[in-house]
């Protein structure tokens, strides 16, 4: 029987250059071999307002599939990844 590899859910991290927790979140995904797209909210005001719209006042904000996570919360990330 061949093993079917599950397709990775899309991951987007909303960050800023000086955010320590953003760096930790990116390292977390890299260590696990997960692909992600990072969006700098200091350069993308629309992305910043999207984060606020979903109740996130700080960064990082992580979007996994359609699930928004405010802050770097490993338990919520693992749950969202399935």
C-alpha positions in Angstrom: 0.0 0.0 0.0 1.4 3.4 -0.9 1.2 6.2 1.6 -0.7 9.2 0.4 1.0 12.4 1.5 -1.5 15.0 2.9 -1.4 18.4 1.2 -0.2 21.1 3.5 -2.7 23.7 4.5 -1.7 27.2 3.4 0.2 29.2 6.1 0.5 33.0 6.1 2.4 34.8 8.9 1.7 38.5 9.4 4.9 40.0 10.9 7.1 43.0 11.4 10.9 43.2 11.1 11.5 43.9 14.8 9.1 41.2 16.2 10.9 38.5 18.2 7.8 36.2 18.4 7.4 36.5 14.6 11.0 35.2 14.2 10.2 32.4 16.5 7.1 31.5 14.6 9.0 31.4 11.3 11.7 29.2 12.8 9.0 26.9 14.2 7.6 26.4 10.7 11.0 26.0 9.0 12.1 23.4 11.6 9.0 21.4 10.7 9.6 21.7 6.9 6.4 23.7 6.5 6.1 26.3 3.7 4.7 29.7 4.6 4.3 33.1 3.3 5.3 36.1 5.5 3.6 39.4 5.1 5.2 42.5 6.7 2.3 44.5 8.1 4.5 47.6 8.3 4.6 47.6 4.5 1.1 46.3 3.8 -1.6 48.3 5.6 -4.4 46.2 4.1 -2.9 43.1 5.7 -2.7 45.0 9.0 -6.3 45.9 8.9 -7.3 42.3 8.1 -5.5 41.2 11.3 -7.4 43.8 13.3 -10.7 42.7 11.7 -10.1 39.2 13.0 -9.5 40.5 16.6 -5.7 40.4 16.6 -4.1 43.5 18.1 -0.6 42.2 18.2 1.7 40.1 16.0 2.5 37.6 14.8 -0.9 36.7 13.4 -0.9 33.3 11.7 -3.5 32.2 9.2 -3.6 28.4 8.6 -6.2 27.6 5.9 -9.1 29.7 7.1 -8.1 29.6 10.8 -6.8 32.8 12.3 -4.4 32.6 15.3 -3.4 35.7 17.3 0.1 35.4 18.6 2.5 32.4 18.5 0.5 29.7 20.2 2.0 26.2 19.4 -1.1 24.3 20.7 -3.4 26.3 18.4 -1.0 26.0 15.5 -0.8 22.2 15.9 -4.6 21.9 16.1 -5.1 24.1 13.0 -2.6 22.1 11.0 -4.4 18.9 12.0 
